[in-house]
């Protein structure tokens, strides 16, 4: 009797793109070749992403701020970071890590996944700057600024943080963390458990 080896199939970015009609209406992303269902967007996550968009879109040139859009990281990775600041406007193709000045993930229930899987993938693909905004503990939100995968993140809870550009690290914008995190500590830790 022959025994067949059963192996899972890792999807490429091209295969994932061709799956769009099948996945229509579902919130998914491709991480390391696996189609991942994205977590529901909670109030704290929505608040932080919306505030980032409101802060950055008016001060950066048109087309440089992408919110919850695909980013091609490798042949097997096409996540949808919460915010990407592009080096220059880009419209006629999906951006890649090479196009990104800064990648921002807002992490609530996905903090471990973002830290263990997405962060290393971004840096392996050549990303220079990644922010993880850790709101997994709503009572104590923190911005983790990563400049390389092998260095501990700078952890910031208040004040202004600069968004840097290019190899000479020129400031192109700043985010007020006091405004960004205002009211977040008062939000329920698990808003879904309180609903009927």
ABEGO torsion letter per residue (X at the ends): XBBBBBBBBBBBAAAAAAAAAAABGBBBBBBGGBBBBBBBBBAAAAAAAAAAAAAAAAABBBGABBBGBBBBABAABBBBBABBBBABBBAABBBBAAABABBBBBBBAAAAAAAAAAAAAAAAAGBABBBBBBAABAABBBBBBBABAABBBBBBABEBBBBBBEAAGBBABBBBAAAAABGAAABBABAAAABX
